[in-house]
């Protein structure tokens, strides 16, 4: 019998695989909980990680802290759709769904199209 956590883990892993297969420009897809802890993640084959372990923890903690603060003003401005961060070396897309954060990075000069974001959101929302 599969436990609830193991079933959720399989769903998360499958979602990551589906998302990373949508575009060659996706470097990484990870799922983190509301406390910044990594639940699962996939780095595209041949891609070198940009963060070390401590940097990953700091990044995910910063993201989840930001999302918690934003949630306090949601009634005033509406529910957040997604966050797109454009850095010098990478672009990050962040989606939040039911206390679960999907964190994706894209190649340096790639900005995900609205069509790609919608495809990703469809996978995330079926969770």
C-alpha positions as CSV (number, residue, x, y, z in Angstrom):
1,X,0.0,0.0,0.0
2,X,1.4,3.4,-1.0
3,X,1.4,6.0,1.8
4,X,0.0,9.4,1.2
5,X,3.5,11.0,1.2
6,X,4.9,8.5,-1.2
7,X,1.9,9.1,-3.6
8,X,2.4,12.9,-3.4
9,X,6.1,12.4,-4.1
10,X,5.3,10.4,-7.2
11,X,2.9,13.1,-8.4
12,X,5.5,15.8,-7.8
13,X,8.2,13.9,-9.6
14,X,5.9,13.2,-12.6
15,X,5.0,16.9,-12.7
16,X,8.6,17.9,-12.8
17,X,9.3,15.4,-15.7
18,X,6.3,16.8,-17.6
19,X,7.4,20.4,-17.1
20,X,11.0,19.9,-18.0
21,X,10.0,18.1,-21.2
22,X,8.0,21.1,-22.4
23,X,11.0,23.2,-23.5
24,X,14.7,22.8,-24.1
25,X,15.3,26.1,-22.4
26,X,14.2,24.8,-19.0
27,X,17.2,24.0,-16.9
28,X,15.7,23.0,-13.6
29,X,12.2,22.2,-12.1
30,X,11.8,21.9,-8.4
31,X,9.0,21.7,-6.0
32,X,9.3,23.2,-2.5
33,X,7.0,23.3,0.5
34,X,5.8,26.5,2.2
35,X,8.9,26.4,4.5
36,X,11.4,26.3,1.7
37,X,12.2,22.7,1.9
38,X,12.8,20.8,-1.4
39,X,10.2,18.1,-2.0
40,X,11.7,17.0,-5.4
41,X,13.6,18.5,-8.3
42,X,15.0,17.6,-11.7
43,X,18.0,19.2,-13.3
44,X,18.2,18.8,-17.1
45,X,20.9,16.4,-18.2
46,X,24.2,18.1,-18.9
47,X,23.3,21.2,-17.0
48,X,25.6,22.4,-14.3
49,X,23.9,23.6,-11.0
50,X,24.3,27.3,-10.4
51,X,23.8,27.1,-6.6
52,X,25.5,25.2,-3.9
53,X,23.4,23.6,-1.2
54,X,23.4,26.6,1.1
55,X,22.6,28.9,-1.7
56,X,19.6,26.7,-2.7
57,X,18.3,26.8,0.9
58,X,18.7,30.6,1.0
59,X,17.0,31.1,-2.3
60,X,14.0,28.8,-1.4
61,X,13.6,30.4,2.0
62,X,13.6,33.8,0.4
63,X,11.0,32.8,-2.1
64,X,8.7,31.2,0.4
65,X,9.1,34.2,2.8
66,X,8.2,36.5,0.0
67,X,5.1,34.4,-0.9
68,X,3.9,34.4,2.7
69,X,4.2,38.2,2.8
70,X,2.4,38.6,-0.5
71,X,-0.5,36.3,0.7
72,X,-1.4,38.8,3.3
73,X,-2.3,41.4,0.7
74,X,-4.0,39.0,-1.8
75,X,-7.5,40.1,-0.8
76,X,-6.6,43.7,-1.8
77,X,-5.0,43.0,-5.2
78,X,-6.1,39.5,-6.0
79,X,-4.4,36.1,-6.1
80,X,-0.9,36.0,-7.5
81,X,-0.6,34.4,-10.9
82,X,3.2,33.8,-11.1
83,X,6.5,35.4,-10.5
84,X,9.1,35.9,-13.2
85,X,12.6,36.9,-12.2
86,X,15.1,37.9,-14.9
87,X,18.7,37.6,-13.7
88,X,21.9,38.2,-15.6
89,X,22.6,34.4,-15.9
90,X,19.2,32.8,-15.6
91,X,15.5,33.5,-15.6
92,X,13.3,32.0,-12.9
93,X,9.6,31.2,-13.0
94,X,7.7,30.6,-9.7
95,X,4.2,29.3,-9.4
96,X,2.4,28.9,-6.1
97,X,-0.4,26.3,-5.7
98,X,-1.9,25.1,-2.4
99,X,1.1,25.7,-0.2
100,X,3.4,24.1,-2.9
101,X,5.9,26.2,-4.8
102,X,7.1,25.2,-8.3
103,X,10.4,26.8,-9.0
104,X,11.8,26.7,-12.6
105,X,14.9,28.1,-14.1
106,X,15.4,28.9,-17.8
107,X,18.5,29.4,-19.9
108,X,20.2,32.8,-19.8
109,X,18.6,34.5,-22.8
110,X,15.3,32.7,-22.5
111,X,12.1,34.2,-21.2
112,X,9.1,31.8,-21.1
113,X,6.3,32.6,-23.4
114,X,2.7,33.0,-22.0
115,X,1.8,29.9,-23.9
116,X,4.6,27.9,-22.1
117,X,3.6,29.4,-18.8
118,X,0.0,28.3,-19.4
119,X,1.1,24.8,-20.2
120,X,3.1,24.7,-17.0
121,X,0.2,26.1,-15.0
122,X,-2.1,23.4,-16.4
123,X,0.3,20.7,-15.1
124,X,0.6,22.4,-11.7
125,X,-3.1,22.9,-11.2
126,X,-3.9,19.2,-11.9
127,X,-1.9,18.2,-8.8
